[in-house]
Amino acid sequence: MRETVEEWLRLAGLKEWALEASTTLVLLCAVLALAWVVDFVVRKILLRLAVVLAKRTRSKWDDKLFEHGAFQRGAHIAGALVVYALAPAIFENWPTLNAIIRNVLEAYVVIVTLLAITAALRATLEVYQANHPESRLPMRVLVQATTIAMWFVGLIIIIAILIDQSPTVLLGGLGAMTAVLALVYKDALLGFVAGIQIASNDLLRKGDWIEMPEYDADGDVTQIGLTTIKVQNWDKTITSIPSYAIITDSFKNWRGMSESGGRRIKRAIQIDMNSVQFCTQDMIDRFRKIDDLKGYIDEKQKELRDWNAERNIDDSVLVNGRRMTNVGTFRAYLVSYLRNHPMINQDMTFLVRQLPPAADGLPIQIYVFSADKRWAAYEDIQSDIFDHILAVIPQFDLRVYQHPSGKDVQEVASFGQGFGGVRQDPGA
């Protein structure tokens, strides 16, 4: 082929001194044109035909491969292979240039192949996550780690091709660079190790609600990556947490609550201890009219009468024997009220308990679980319960303790002024 081109150029009157360079240039242009035609046919005709065929198949793998450009990137290899195959004929008399161009083309093929494989890995990840949304396998971490390792090896191969040396020569010199590489890829290495521990111990999954105050994170996990974990907070902001922080730092995962039968309600009402008293007969008669206390009052009264009678207790004195109190009756009412509440899970922990008295009063704590775990519904259930409790407390002759407000201080001051009137001199 080269001789034919030279003959054509000689017949065209080209000088002998320019014949060799001109022949090489003409052949190069012809090969480049051929490579462009091959690239065009592969990308514009064959790939489009392949896309049509892929859409007709039931499998989603081929669709995702095209969507992420795996085949599109790989198609560029065809033109490069044409130039690579014909380069010896073009640069027959230019061995050095031929070697350089072939090395560059080899490096180009390696780069394009790496890009195609990277796109294929992303497609694989997307298909896997779509088909296995609840999988504990950290596919994103594995894909990212594979990609980094693949590009690291690919970079060594590319450098070896360009300098025309064996890759083993470069790999042999990496021993001295281990400390530098470990420093540069510290986060990636720590993230990879953390990803393995997260997966093996099932510490975190996509969709988990976590709290991590150190990073102001409070929301759903949206992405578990090699180096970072993304959390969408409830205010729709995004917080990025280093993957290794999940292993080294403390965090709260609400998955257990989400997978359980209810959501915990744990809140206390502070009772003014000055309002605690023994129940009078009038109070007992009044409490007996409450539906949730009918059975309790009768049973408790019988229990106390029998206990006091066995011990010949003189019940004319309040401190003798056992008696009902308004706060104890109130606790019994809360138990009955919550037992009959349709939105309380009766199969989970159920407590209405009295906590140690404090300066803020006597705490009566509600420790139960709502049957509805949705946040908004849970807040509504909790609010309705305590709305009712706050409204019913005065019916038991009890008062809720709260710190004096400005209005309370004003009322006391006004009362003092009205009671004292005009201040008088005690010596007058």
FILUM-928819 format. One line per 10 residues: number of its first residue (from 0); their letters; for each residue z negated, y negated, x negated of C-alpha. Coordinates in Angstrom, 1 decimal, always signed. Layout:
<recs>
NUM	A	Z,Y,X ~ ...
</recs>
This chain:
<recs>
0	MRETVEEWLR	+0.0,+0.0,+0.0 ~ -0.8,-2.4,-2.8 ~ +2.6,-1.7,-4.5 ~ +4.4,-2.5,-1.2 ~ +2.6,-5.9,-0.8 ~ +3.3,-6.8,-4.5 ~ +7.0,-6.0,-4.0 ~ +7.2,-8.2,-0.9 ~ +5.5,-11.1,-2.7 ~ +7.8,-10.6,-5.7
10	LAGLKEWALE	+10.9,-10.8,-3.5 ~ +9.4,-13.9,-2.0 ~ +9.7,-15.6,-5.4 ~ +6.0,-15.5,-6.3 ~ +5.3,-15.9,-10.0 ~ +4.0,-12.9,-12.0 ~ +0.8,-14.7,-13.0 ~ -0.3,-15.3,-9.4 ~ +1.0,-12.0,-8.1 ~ -2.2,-10.0,-8.5
20	ASTTLVLLCA	-4.6,-12.5,-7.0 ~ -2.2,-13.2,-4.1 ~ -1.8,-9.5,-3.4 ~ -5.6,-9.1,-3.3 ~ -5.9,-12.1,-1.0 ~ -3.2,-10.8,+1.4 ~ -4.8,-7.3,+1.5 ~ -8.2,-8.8,+2.1 ~ -6.9,-10.9,+5.0 ~ -5.2,-7.9,+6.5
30	VLALAWVVDF	-8.3,-5.7,+6.2 ~ -10.5,-8.4,+7.7 ~ -8.0,-8.7,+10.6 ~ -8.2,-5.0,+11.1 ~ -12.0,-5.0,+11.0 ~ -12.0,-7.8,+13.6 ~ -9.7,-5.8,+15.9 ~ -11.8,-2.7,+15.5 ~ -15.0,-4.7,+16.2 ~ -13.4,-6.3,+19.3
40	VVRKILLRLA	-12.2,-2.9,+20.7 ~ -15.6,-1.4,+20.1 ~ -17.7,-4.3,+21.6 ~ -15.4,-5.6,+24.3 ~ -13.8,-2.4,+25.6 ~ -15.8,+0.7,+24.6 ~ -19.2,-0.9,+25.1 ~ -18.2,-2.3,+28.5 ~ -17.0,+1.0,+29.5 ~ -20.2,+2.6,+28.3
50	VVLAKRTRSK	-22.3,+0.0,+30.3 ~ -20.4,+0.9,+33.5 ~ -21.0,+4.6,+32.9 ~ -24.7,+4.0,+32.1 ~ -25.2,+2.2,+35.4 ~ -23.9,+5.2,+37.3 ~ -26.5,+7.5,+35.8 ~ -29.9,+8.1,+37.2 ~ -31.6,+7.8,+33.8 ~ -33.2,+4.4,+32.9
60	WDDKLFEHGA	-33.1,+5.0,+29.2 ~ -29.5,+4.1,+28.7 ~ -29.9,+1.0,+30.9 ~ -32.8,-0.2,+28.8 ~ -31.0,+0.5,+25.5 ~ -28.1,-1.7,+26.7 ~ -30.5,-4.3,+28.0 ~ -32.3,-4.6,+24.7 ~ -29.0,-4.6,+22.7 ~ -29.4,-1.4,+20.8
70	FQRGAHIAGA	-25.8,-0.4,+21.2 ~ -24.5,-3.9,+20.9 ~ -26.1,-4.3,+17.5 ~ -24.9,-0.9,+16.3 ~ -21.3,-1.7,+17.3 ~ -21.1,-4.2,+14.5 ~ -21.2,-1.4,+12.0 ~ -17.6,-0.3,+12.9 ~ -16.0,-3.4,+11.4 ~ -18.1,-3.2,+8.3
80	LVVYALAPAI	-17.2,+0.4,+7.8 ~ -13.5,-0.5,+7.9 ~ -13.9,-3.1,+5.1 ~ -16.1,-0.7,+3.2 ~ -13.6,+2.1,+3.3 ~ -10.6,-0.1,+2.3 ~ -12.4,-2.2,-0.3 ~ -11.4,+0.1,-3.2 ~ -7.7,-0.4,-2.4 ~ -8.1,-4.1,-2.1
90	FENWPTLNAI	-10.1,-4.7,-5.3 ~ -8.5,-2.0,-7.3 ~ -8.1,-4.3,-10.3 ~ -11.5,-6.1,-9.7 ~ -14.1,-3.3,-10.2 ~ -17.1,-5.7,-10.5 ~ -16.1,-7.6,-7.3 ~ -15.5,-4.3,-5.6 ~ -19.0,-3.0,-6.5 ~ -20.6,-6.3,-5.3
100	IRNVLEAYVV	-18.8,-6.2,-1.9 ~ -19.5,-2.6,-1.3 ~ -23.2,-3.1,-2.1 ~ -23.3,-6.1,+0.3 ~ -21.7,-4.0,+3.0 ~ -24.1,-1.2,+2.4 ~ -27.0,-3.6,+2.8 ~ -25.4,-5.1,+5.9 ~ -25.1,-1.6,+7.5 ~ -28.8,-0.9,+6.7
110	IVTLLAITAA	-29.8,-4.2,+8.3 ~ -27.7,-3.6,+11.4 ~ -29.1,-0.1,+11.7 ~ -32.6,-1.4,+11.5 ~ -31.9,-4.0,+14.2 ~ -30.4,-1.3,+16.4 ~ -33.4,+1.0,+15.9 ~ -35.8,-1.9,+16.6 ~ -34.1,-2.6,+19.9 ~ -34.2,+1.1,+20.7
120	LRATLEVYQA	-37.9,+1.2,+20.1 ~ -38.5,-1.8,+22.4 ~ -36.5,-0.1,+25.1 ~ -38.5,+3.1,+24.6 ~ -41.7,+1.2,+24.9 ~ -40.6,-0.5,+28.1 ~ -39.5,+2.7,+29.7 ~ -42.7,+4.5,+28.7 ~ -44.9,+1.8,+30.1 ~ -42.9,+1.8,+33.4
130	NHPESRLPMR	-43.2,+5.6,+33.7 ~ -46.8,+5.9,+32.5 ~ -48.7,+2.8,+33.6 ~ -52.1,+4.5,+33.3 ~ -51.4,+6.1,+29.9 ~ -54.2,+5.8,+27.3 ~ -51.7,+6.2,+24.5 ~ -51.4,+2.8,+22.6 ~ -47.6,+2.9,+22.6 ~ -47.2,-0.8,+21.8
140	VLVQATTIAM	-49.4,-0.4,+18.7 ~ -47.5,+2.7,+17.6 ~ -44.1,+1.0,+18.1 ~ -45.2,-2.1,+16.2 ~ -46.6,-0.1,+13.4 ~ -43.4,+2.0,+13.2 ~ -41.3,-1.1,+13.2 ~ -43.3,-2.6,+10.3 ~ -43.1,+0.6,+8.3 ~ -39.4,+1.0,+9.0
150	WFVGLIIIIA	-38.6,-2.6,+7.9 ~ -40.8,-2.2,+4.9 ~ -38.9,+0.9,+3.7 ~ -35.6,-0.7,+4.8 ~ -36.3,-3.8,+2.7 ~ -36.9,-1.6,-0.3 ~ -33.6,+0.2,+0.3 ~ -31.7,-3.1,+0.7 ~ -33.1,-4.5,-2.5 ~ -32.3,-1.3,-4.3
160	ILIDQSPTVL	-28.7,-1.4,-3.1 ~ -28.2,-5.1,-4.1 ~ -29.5,-4.5,-7.6 ~ -27.8,-1.2,-7.8 ~ -30.9,+0.8,-8.6 ~ -32.6,+3.8,-7.1 ~ -35.2,+3.1,-4.4 ~ -37.6,+5.4,-6.3 ~ -37.7,+2.8,-9.1 ~ -38.9,+0.1,-6.8
170	LGGLGAMTAV	-41.4,+2.5,-5.0 ~ -42.8,+3.4,-8.4 ~ -43.6,-0.2,-9.1 ~ -45.5,-0.7,-5.8 ~ -48.6,+0.8,-7.2 ~ -49.4,-2.5,-9.0 ~ -48.6,-4.4,-5.8 ~ -51.0,-2.4,-3.5 ~ -53.7,-5.0,-3.6 ~ -51.3,-7.8,-2.8
180	LALVYKDALL	-49.7,-5.9,+0.0 ~ -53.1,-5.0,+1.4 ~ -54.0,-8.7,+1.4 ~ -50.8,-9.8,+3.0 ~ -50.8,-7.1,+5.7 ~ -54.6,-7.1,+6.2 ~ -54.5,-8.0,+9.9 ~ -51.7,-5.4,+10.5 ~ -53.6,-2.7,+8.8 ~ -56.9,-3.5,+10.5
190	GFVAGIQIAS	-55.1,-3.7,+13.8 ~ -53.4,-0.4,+13.3 ~ -56.8,+1.3,+12.5 ~ -58.4,-0.5,+15.5 ~ -55.5,+0.6,+17.8 ~ -56.1,+4.3,+16.9 ~ -59.9,+3.9,+17.5 ~ -59.3,+2.1,+20.8 ~ -57.0,+4.9,+22.0 ~ -59.1,+7.8,+20.8
200	NDLLRKGDWI	-62.3,+6.4,+22.3 ~ -60.6,+4.9,+25.4 ~ -62.3,+1.6,+24.7 ~ -59.6,-0.6,+26.3 ~ -56.6,-0.2,+28.6 ~ -54.0,-2.6,+29.9 ~ -55.3,-4.1,+33.1 ~ -59.0,-3.8,+32.2 ~ -61.2,-6.8,+33.0 ~ -63.2,-7.7,+29.9
210	EMPEYDADGD	-65.6,-10.4,+28.8 ~ -65.9,-11.5,+25.2 ~ -67.8,-14.8,+25.0 ~ -67.2,-15.2,+21.3 ~ -63.5,-15.8,+22.0 ~ -64.0,-17.4,+25.5 ~ -62.2,-14.4,+27.0 ~ -62.9,-13.4,+30.6 ~ -60.1,-11.8,+32.5 ~ -57.5,-9.0,+32.5
220	VTQIGLTTIK	-56.0,-7.4,+29.4 ~ -52.2,-8.0,+29.6 ~ -51.1,-6.7,+26.3 ~ -52.5,-4.5,+23.5 ~ -50.6,-5.2,+20.3 ~ -50.9,-4.2,+16.7 ~ -52.7,-7.3,+15.6 ~ -53.7,-9.1,+18.8 ~ -54.9,-8.3,+22.3 ~ -53.9,-10.8,+25.0
230	VQNWDKTITS	-56.3,-11.6,+27.9 ~ -55.3,-13.6,+30.9 ~ -58.4,-15.5,+31.9 ~ -59.2,-16.2,+35.6 ~ -58.1,-19.8,+35.1 ~ -54.7,-18.4,+34.1 ~ -55.1,-19.4,+30.4 ~ -54.2,-16.8,+27.7 ~ -56.7,-15.8,+25.0 ~ -55.6,-13.9,+22.0
240	IPSYAIITDS	-58.2,-11.6,+20.4 ~ -57.7,-9.9,+17.0 ~ -57.4,-6.1,+17.7 ~ -60.1,-5.3,+15.1 ~ -62.6,-7.6,+16.9 ~ -62.8,-5.0,+19.7 ~ -64.2,-2.6,+17.1 ~ -66.4,-5.0,+15.2 ~ -67.7,-7.3,+18.0 ~ -69.4,-6.7,+21.3
250	FKNWRGMSES	-67.5,-7.0,+24.6 ~ -68.0,-6.1,+28.2 ~ -65.5,-3.9,+30.0 ~ -65.7,-4.0,+33.8 ~ -63.5,-0.9,+34.2 ~ -66.6,+1.2,+35.2 ~ -67.2,-1.1,+38.1 ~ -63.6,-1.1,+39.1 ~ -63.5,+2.7,+39.1 ~ -66.8,+3.1,+40.9
260	GGRRIKRAIQ	-67.5,+3.0,+44.6 ~ -68.9,-0.5,+44.7 ~ -69.7,-3.8,+43.0 ~ -73.3,-4.7,+42.1 ~ -75.2,-7.4,+44.0 ~ -78.2,-8.4,+42.0 ~ -80.0,-11.5,+43.1 ~ -83.6,-12.6,+43.8 ~ -85.2,-14.9,+46.4 ~ -88.2,-16.9,+45.1
270	IDMNSVQFCT	-91.0,-16.8,+47.6 ~ -93.7,-19.5,+47.6 ~ -96.9,-17.5,+46.9 ~ -99.0,-20.0,+48.9 ~ -97.2,-18.6,+52.0 ~ -98.2,-15.0,+51.4 ~ -100.9,-13.8,+53.9 ~ -102.2,-10.9,+55.9 ~ -100.5,-10.2,+59.2 ~ -102.4,-11.3,+62.3
280	QDMIDRFRKI	-102.1,-9.4,+65.6 ~ -99.9,-12.2,+66.9 ~ -97.6,-11.8,+63.9 ~ -97.5,-8.1,+64.3 ~ -96.6,-8.4,+68.0 ~ -93.9,-10.9,+67.1 ~ -92.5,-8.7,+64.3 ~ -92.4,-5.7,+66.7 ~ -89.7,-7.4,+68.7 ~ -87.4,-7.4,+65.7
290	DDLKGYIDEK	-85.0,-4.4,+66.1 ~ -84.9,-3.6,+62.4 ~ -88.8,-3.4,+62.3 ~ -89.7,-1.5,+65.5 ~ -90.0,+1.9,+63.9 ~ -91.5,+0.5,+60.7 ~ -94.3,-1.4,+62.5 ~ -95.4,+1.5,+64.6 ~ -95.3,+3.9,+61.7 ~ -97.1,+1.5,+59.3
300	QKELRDWNAE	-99.8,+0.6,+61.9 ~ -100.6,+4.3,+62.5 ~ -100.7,+5.0,+58.7 ~ -103.1,+2.1,+58.1 ~ -105.3,+3.0,+61.1 ~ -105.6,+6.6,+59.9 ~ -106.4,+5.6,+56.3 ~ -109.0,+3.1,+57.3 ~ -110.6,+5.4,+59.9 ~ -111.0,+8.2,+57.4
310	RNIDDSVLVN	-113.0,+5.9,+55.1 ~ -114.9,+4.1,+57.8 ~ -113.6,+0.8,+56.8 ~ -115.0,-2.3,+58.5 ~ -111.8,-4.0,+59.5 ~ -113.6,-7.1,+60.8 ~ -113.4,-8.4,+57.2 ~ -109.8,-9.1,+56.1 ~ -110.3,-7.9,+52.5 ~ -111.6,-4.5,+53.6
320	GRRMTNVGTF	-109.2,-1.6,+53.7 ~ -105.5,-1.7,+53.9 ~ -103.6,-4.3,+56.0 ~ -100.0,-5.4,+56.5 ~ -98.8,-8.5,+54.8 ~ -95.9,-10.8,+55.8 ~ -94.2,-10.4,+52.4 ~ -94.4,-6.5,+52.6 ~ -93.1,-6.6,+56.2 ~ -90.3,-8.9,+55.0
330	RAYLVSYLRN	-89.3,-6.4,+52.3 ~ -89.3,-3.6,+54.9 ~ -87.0,-5.8,+57.1 ~ -84.6,-6.3,+54.1 ~ -84.4,-2.6,+53.5 ~ -83.6,-1.9,+57.1 ~ -81.1,-4.8,+57.4 ~ -79.2,-3.7,+54.3 ~ -79.3,+0.0,+55.3 ~ -77.5,-1.0,+58.5
340	HPMINQDMTF	-75.1,-3.4,+56.8 ~ -71.5,-2.0,+57.1 ~ -70.4,-3.6,+53.7 ~ -73.1,-2.0,+51.5 ~ -72.4,+1.3,+49.7 ~ -75.3,+3.5,+50.7 ~ -74.5,+6.1,+48.2 ~ -75.1,+3.9,+45.1 ~ -78.3,+2.4,+43.7 ~ -80.3,+0.7,+46.5
350	LVRQLPPAAD	-83.4,-1.4,+45.7 ~ -85.3,-4.1,+47.4 ~ -88.1,-4.8,+44.9 ~ -90.8,-7.3,+44.1 ~ -90.6,-8.6,+40.5 ~ -93.6,-10.0,+38.6 ~ -94.8,-13.4,+39.9 ~ -93.9,-16.4,+37.8 ~ -94.2,-20.2,+37.9 ~ -91.2,-20.4,+40.2
360	GLPIQIYVFS	-92.8,-18.1,+42.8 ~ -92.7,-14.4,+43.7 ~ -89.2,-13.0,+43.2 ~ -87.9,-10.5,+45.9 ~ -84.8,-8.9,+44.3 ~ -81.9,-7.4,+46.1 ~ -80.2,-4.7,+43.9 ~ -77.4,-3.0,+45.9 ~ -73.6,-2.4,+45.7 ~ -71.0,-3.8,+48.0
370	ADKRWAAYED	-68.4,-1.4,+49.4 ~ -65.6,-3.8,+48.7 ~ -64.9,-4.5,+45.0 ~ -62.4,-7.3,+45.4 ~ -63.8,-10.5,+43.9 ~ -63.3,-12.8,+46.9 ~ -64.5,-10.2,+49.4 ~ -67.5,-9.4,+47.1 ~ -68.5,-13.0,+47.0 ~ -68.2,-13.3,+50.8
380	IQSDIFDHIL	-70.4,-10.3,+51.3 ~ -73.1,-11.5,+48.9 ~ -73.1,-15.0,+50.4 ~ -73.4,-13.7,+54.0 ~ -76.3,-11.5,+53.0 ~ -78.3,-14.3,+51.4 ~ -77.3,-16.8,+54.1 ~ -79.0,-14.5,+56.5 ~ -82.0,-13.9,+54.2 ~ -82.6,-17.6,+53.7
390	AVIPQFDLRV	-82.4,-18.2,+57.4 ~ -84.7,-15.4,+58.4 ~ -87.5,-16.0,+55.9 ~ -89.4,-18.6,+58.0 ~ -89.6,-16.0,+60.8 ~ -92.1,-14.1,+58.6 ~ -94.2,-17.3,+58.0 ~ -92.9,-17.3,+54.4 ~ -91.4,-20.2,+52.4 ~ -88.7,-20.2,+49.7
400	YQHPSGKDVQ	-89.9,-21.8,+46.5 ~ -87.9,-24.6,+45.0 ~ -88.7,-27.4,+42.6 ~ -89.5,-30.8,+44.1 ~ -86.5,-33.0,+44.7 ~ -86.3,-36.8,+44.7 ~ -86.6,-36.8,+48.4 ~ -89.9,-34.8,+48.2 ~ -91.3,-37.3,+45.8 ~ -90.3,-40.2,+48.0
410	EVASFGQGFG	-92.0,-38.5,+51.0 ~ -95.2,-38.0,+49.1 ~ -95.2,-41.6,+47.9 ~ -94.6,-42.9,+51.4 ~ -97.4,-40.7,+52.8 ~ -99.8,-42.0,+50.1 ~ -99.0,-45.6,+50.9 ~ -99.4,-45.1,+54.7 ~ -102.7,-43.2,+54.3 ~ -104.2,-45.6,+51.8
420	GVRQDPGA	-103.2,-48.8,+53.4 ~ -104.3,-51.9,+51.4 ~ -106.2,-51.1,+48.3 ~ -109.8,-52.3,+48.6 ~ -112.3,-53.1,+45.9 ~ -115.0,-50.4,+45.9 ~ -117.7,-53.0,+44.9 ~ -117.0,-55.3,+47.9
</recs>
